[in-house]
């Protein structure tokens, strides 16, 4: 995972933090040197040990700076490796290194501590980048070899030294694995000195990285170094439902953040009465459902009822005192819960049918009225059948076999006296 503003290659150009983003994307496990501007009073007492990070901060180690050159955070340096050298990035220098040494239990004056060789040259950086480009292919090949040997293990990461003489294979396994034959195959295939390191699921998630359900980068890949055991008791103290899918992180284990607020909950729960899981009243025995440390309430439920009753701590203590005396109170005297959230008012129903007119529909109605033929108020008229004189040029004359019909039509035309004649009722026709 890289920073979108500055990129992940080389020195940071965008945020000007000299080798590490504040989000930890470009350099995981990033440490802020808050003693960087502290003036040096005595050069003899100045800390000569520096912390160097490898593989974008996933691995860190201490090295003695025996060179005369002044090193700063973000510089690429060559350090002693296994039968060669390795390239790392300076993480912190100065007095803050002594705090890190004390935290990890390391000795500043250890004679076996490896040394800084020199600043990384262009040739060293080119060799280092070439070896880093081989890691992905080596990881795929290493997994295939482990599968062929039927070993119950998973190779999660391969880290090759800058000079290409050593390779470290990080693997995960539930049981003990006999990888003696595997080391021989790896050494013959990759032509390097092989080192196997077993890690846990949390360490694998820290190396892979990612974004958690909270929307932030994983704690194990940004700042968390000590992995403490997490169990479901922490979830019960915090009144969380025991749902494995929601309480598990990307590593498949319980989330480390369950321990963050556990001490606060334990301190708050000390004010609640003990042995208050069941209290007795005249209706029956009420069972404790949950404790609300923010409102100092205890929720109980009566038998044969799904309703929950919130009680104050004082009321629960009073009922417990009465129960010890053999007295059962009549009621629980639950507290009314009031919320400060304003109640949403539902809008009233309004009938808007017929009150909305669309201009497009009105235009279409007007056009329809304009194109429709005008209708007369009087009775319908019968159109005169066209005679020979009124016949159009393209109109064909009637067939010869229909002479009788033509004579009848001519007689009707003579009686009409006009092109159109109003129809008369049947009684008037008989009188005529």
PyMOL commands that set and color helices and strands:
alter all, ss='L'
color gray80, all
select helices_A, chain A and resi 96-104+122-133+135-148+180-190+201-208+219-221+232-237+244-247+256-259+262-269+313-324+359-371+400-416+426-431
alter helices_A, ss='H'
color red, helices_A
select strands_A, chain A and resi 49-54+59-64+76-80+85-92+116-119+154-160+166-172+193-198+278-281+284-292+297-301+308-312+381-383+420-422
alter strands_A, ss='S'
color yellow, strands_A
deselect
rebuild
show_as cartoon
